[in-house]
Amino acid sequence: MATRIGGFRRKTRHKLAKSRSQKGKISLTKYLQKLDIGQRVVLKAEPAVQKGMYFPRFHGLTGIVNGMKGRCYEVLIKDQNKPKTIIVHPVHIKKV
């Protein structure tokens, strides 16, 4: 079998692109936002920051904050019907 060529962000040209109005500096409030355990959040990737980014397949999904791991949050999501825990930096999380 052939191995796939490419890295973490392959085939995400439009998914991880910003519109013209969104480009520029990232506000510090996105970095410093505090989330409570049990709070519902949406995974919305910040393409300018690669650290703490989840796999692009989960982009746009809604999950529940499960806990913290360092500076990042553990978010419980459902992939099809299987529950998965992913570790996400607060820049890539939007409150619902």
C-alpha positions in Angstrom: 0.0 0.0 0.0 1.1 3.5 -0.7 1.7 5.9 2.2 0.0 9.2 2.2 2.2 12.2 1.5 1.6 15.3 3.5 1.4 16.5 7.1 -1.1 17.5 9.7 -2.8 20.3 7.7 -3.1 18.5 4.3 -6.3 19.2 2.3 -7.3 22.1 4.6 -6.8 25.0 2.2 -10.3 26.4 2.6 -11.2 24.8 6.0 -8.3 26.6 7.9 -8.4 29.8 5.9 -9.4 33.2 7.3 -11.6 35.7 5.4 -10.1 39.1 4.7 -12.0 40.8 7.6 -10.7 38.2 10.1 -7.0 38.6 9.3 -4.6 40.4 11.6 -3.5 40.2 15.2 -5.3 37.7 17.5 -6.8 39.2 20.6 -5.4 38.2 24.0 -8.9 37.5 25.4 -9.0 34.4 23.2 -5.7 33.2 24.8 -6.8 34.0 28.3 -10.4 32.9 28.3 -11.5 30.7 31.2 -13.9 27.8 30.7 -15.8 25.9 33.3 -16.0 22.1 33.4 -19.2 20.9 31.8 -19.5 24.0 29.6 -20.4 23.5 25.9 -18.0 24.8 23.4 -17.5 24.8 19.6 -14.1 23.8 18.0 -13.2 26.7 15.8 -9.5 26.6 14.7 -7.3 29.7 14.7 -5.1 28.9 11.7 -2.4 31.4 12.7 -1.6 29.3 15.9 -0.5 25.7 15.3 0.2 24.9 19.0 -2.7 23.0 20.6 -4.7 22.6 17.4 -6.9 19.6 17.1 -7.1 17.3 14.0 -9.0 19.2 11.2 -11.6 16.5 10.9 -13.2 17.8 14.2 -13.5 21.4 12.9 -16.9 22.9 13.8 -18.0 20.2 16.2 -19.6 20.9 19.5 -18.2 19.4 22.7 -18.2 19.6 26.5 -15.2 20.7 28.5 -14.0 17.7 30.6 -11.0 19.2 32.4 -7.6 20.8 32.0 -4.2 19.5 30.9 -1.6 22.2 31.4 -2.8 25.3 29.6 -5.1 23.3 27.3 -8.6 21.9 27.9 -9.8 18.4 27.4 -12.9 18.5 25.3 -15.3 15.5 25.0 -16.8 15.2 21.5 -18.7 12.6 19.5 -17.0 11.3 16.3 -19.9 9.6 14.6 -21.2 7.7 17.7 -17.9 7.1 19.5 -17.0 9.6 22.3 -13.5 11.0 22.0 -11.4 13.3 24.2 -9.2 15.8 22.5 -6.8 18.3 24.0 -7.3 21.8 22.7 -5.7 25.2 23.3 -8.2 27.9 24.3 -7.4 29.9 21.2 -9.2 27.2 19.1 -12.3 27.1 21.4 -15.4 29.3 21.1 -18.1 29.4 23.9 -21.6 28.5 22.9 
